[in-house]
């Protein structure tokens, strides 16, 4: 079963980690750690899919499967 690609990266501006799912427009989340950002974006994905189904919106098929964590270096 394919799943959605998730980006996890450090944001200087936000002072923490951002996780997003490019295939699901505007699906992103914040966390103090990469793991927290990942857990939060998985919750956001569930809410995104539920809202799309409830509103009869199309749900895009996952285009790629990957998890990449980029570390922040001072």
C-alpha positions in Angstrom: 0.0 0.0 0.0 1.4 3.4 -1.0 1.3 6.3 1.3 2.0 10.0 0.9 5.4 11.5 0.9 6.2 13.6 4.0 8.8 16.3 4.3 10.2 17.1 7.7 12.4 20.2 8.0 13.6 22.7 10.5 12.2 26.3 10.2 14.3 29.1 11.7 11.3 31.4 11.3 9.1 29.2 13.3 11.7 28.0 15.7 10.8 24.3 15.3 10.1 21.6 12.8 7.6 21.6 10.0 6.2 18.5 8.4 4.1 18.7 5.3 2.5 16.4 2.7 2.9 18.0 -0.7 0.2 15.8 -2.3 -2.4 17.1 0.1 -2.7 20.9 -0.5 -2.0 22.9 2.7 -1.5 19.8 4.9 1.2 20.6 7.3 2.0 20.7 11.0 4.5 22.0 13.5 6.5 20.3 16.2 9.3 21.0 18.7 11.1 17.9 17.4 11.0 16.1 14.0 9.2 13.2 15.7 6.5 15.6 17.1 6.1 17.3 13.7 5.7 13.9 12.0 3.0 12.7 14.6 1.2 16.0 14.2 1.1 15.9 10.4 -0.2 12.3 10.5 -3.1 13.7 12.6 -3.5 16.5 10.1 -3.6 14.0 7.2 -6.4 12.1 8.9 -8.4 15.3 9.3 -7.6 16.4 5.7 -8.9 13.1 4.3 -12.0 13.1 6.5 -12.9 16.6 5.5 -12.3 15.8 1.8 -14.6 12.8 2.0 -17.3 14.7 4.0 -17.3 17.5 1.4 -17.2 15.2 -1.7 -13.8 16.5 -2.7 -11.4 14.4 -4.7 -8.6 12.7 -2.8 -5.4 12.5 -4.7 -3.5 9.2 -5.0 -0.1 9.2 -3.4 2.5 10.1 -6.0 5.5 8.9 -4.2 6.5 7.2 -0.9 9.4 8.5 1.1 10.3 10.0 4.4 13.2 12.4 4.6 14.4 14.2 7.7 16.7 17.1 7.2 18.8 18.0 10.2 19.4 21.6 11.3 23.1 22.6 11.8 24.1 25.8 13.6 
